[in-house]
Amino acid sequence: MMGMLVVAIGTTGHAADYPKPINDAVAHGVKVLKTFPAASSLTGWIVSQGADTSVVYTTPDGKTLIVGELIDENGQPLTKQYTRTYLPAPDYSSSFGQLEQTDVITEGRLNHPKTVLYVFFDANCPYCHFTWKALQPYENAGLQVKWVPVAVLGESSLPKAVELMSSKDRLAAFRASQSQFVPGKPTPGPAHLPANPAVADRISRNGVLMEKFGISGTPGIVWKDQAGKIQVKGGMPRLSELAKITGLPEQKVDAEELQKFR
């Protein structure tokens, strides 16, 4: 129905009390978790389908369903505000435990790192390459990055990932692939999937794990902040965000191709 996040809130009311558009959605498997008064006499609804939740609205006459961001007269996004107010922060602790056990390529400071990031990456992803390049100065300053391979960007993604994870020296193979990466001209992968079904299965499970963090595409960054709280960032971060994400002093990142991310 629409993009959503996992929550568990008691239901409000009964299906017979719902406006027809909500009842129609319920008939197709959507669950109503909560209602609340929204701007301009709208009614807000927290709804879920599968592992996803979202905020939708109905008009005062109950005949129209509104999906998307509401903007108030001052240009403020109300849906984001309602999401913060009515949805509890997702609990990633179980998923993080799985992440700590998954197979990765470890780069940066190996002993006593100051900070550890997990980055879901696809071998064909240019923004993963940009993230790799942007993090290099931070690795030199004490960062450790655990690169978690997934295969979401085409037929060659899985063969490339399996080839990397089957290499005798994964780190060397990974760094070579990133050093040779040319955005818009991905390096060719193996013609066929390497005969290592166990590795392929782990990579597929990494993709499922990535989704549990609400990350829909690569790169996806997961880490614990200095207070021990699990944080998630989907997409290539701005260079100005890296100091906060890594918990390290801001490092100079002067690669020309990264300047658009300032």
C-alpha positions, -999 to 999 in steps of 0.1 A, spaced: 0 0 0 27 25 10 62 27 26 60 18 64 80 10 96 75 -18 122 55 -9 154 32 -26 178 4 -4 191 -31 -14 203 -59 -10 178 -84 17 181 -121 11 174 -137 -15 153 -138 -20 115 -175 -10 115 -165 24 129 -140 31 102 -147 53 71 -152 33 39 -117 40 25 -102 26 57 -125 -4 57 -115 -11 21 -79 -10 31 -86 -33 60 -103 -58 37 -70 -59 18 -49 -68 48 -41 -34 63 -44 -31 101 -54 1 119 -31 7 149 -41 41 161 -61 72 152 -54 109 161 -68 143 153 -48 159 125 -47 194 110 -76 210 92 -101 186 108 -85 156 92 -83 123 110 -49 107 111 -45 69 110 -15 48 119 -18 17 97 3 -13 91 7 -40 64 32 -68 70 62 -53 87 55 -18 76 36 11 90 26 46 78 4 76 85 -26 83 63 -55 107 67 -93 108 60 -113 139 53 -140 150 78 -168 134 57 -149 101 57 -151 97 20 -115 105 9 -82 89 19 -51 111 18 -16 95 15 16 115 16 32 145 34 9 172 48 24 208 47 10 234 70 6 271 62 42 278 74 57 252 51 63 227 79 60 190 72 33 176 94 35 139 86 70 137 99 59 155 130 30 131 135 53 101 129 76 113 157 47 118 180 26 88 174 51 61 164 76 48 189 112 45 177 118 11 161 137 -14 183 167 -26 162 184 -45 191 176 -80 177 186 -71 142 218 -55 154 226 -87 172 222 -105 139 243 -79 122 272 -85 146 272 -122 136 270 -118 98 299 -123 74 316 -89 66 347 -73 50 365 -54 77 384 -23 68 401 5 88 415 2 122 414 -35 132 425 -32 168 408 -10 193 388 11 168 374 43 181 341 37 162 326 9 142 302 13 113 283 -14 94 277 -5 58 254 -25 35 268 -22 0 262 -36 -35 292 -41 -57 275 -22 -85 264 8 -64 281 41 -72 269 57 -40 285 29 -20 317 37 -38 314 74 -29 307 64 7 338 42 7 359 70 -6 345 95 19 352 72 48 389 67 40 401 97 60 380 86 89 395 51 88 429 67 90 416 86 122 405 54 139 373 43 123 365 6 115 340 -2 88 324 -36 84 312 -38 48 281 -60 45 275 -73 10 241 -74 -5 228 -80 -41 201 -56 -51 212 -38 -82 211 -62 -111 221 -97 -122 258 -92 -117 255 -80 -81 253 -115 -66 282 -130 -86 304 -101 -77 295 -103 -41 301 -140 -40 334 -136 -57 345 -110 -32 334 -130 -2 351 -161 -16 384 -144 -21 414 -156 -1 420 -119 8 386 -103 9 399 -69 20 424 -67 -8 398 -78 -34 373 -53 -20 398 -24 -20 408 -33 -55 372 -33 -67 366 1 -52 398 16 -64 389 5 -100 353 15 -97 342 41 -123 307 55 -116 285 49 -147 309 21 -159 307 -7 -133 335 -32 -135 325 -65 -151 317 -94 -129 321 -131 -133 301 -145 -162 284 -171 -139 277 -173 -102 307 -189 -85 299 -223 -72 296 -213 -35 259 -216 -26 266 -211 11 281 -177 5 253 -168 -19 228 -177 8 245 -155 34 245 -126 10 208 -131 3 201 -131 41 221 -99 44 195 -83 21 167 -94 44 186 -81 74 191 -47 56 153 -45 52 148 -51 89 166 -18 95 142 -1 72 169 4 46 155 1 11 186 6 -10 224 9 -8 244 22 9 229 17 43 248 26 75 241 12 109 261 20 141 259 26 178 263 62 189 283 73 219 253 67 241 250 32 228 218 39 208 215 21 174 214 46 145 205 40 109 212 61 78 200 51 44 218 65 14 251 84 9 256 107 38 265 144 34 302 150 41 290 173 69 273 144 86 304 121 88 319 136 120 286 130 138 281 95 123 316 84 131 320 102 164 354 114 152 367 149 145 358 162 111 384 150 85 394 166 53 377 150 23 389 167 -8 382 141 -36 367 162 -64 339 137 -71 327 140 -35 322 178 -35 286 175 -45 279 158 -12 290 187 9 
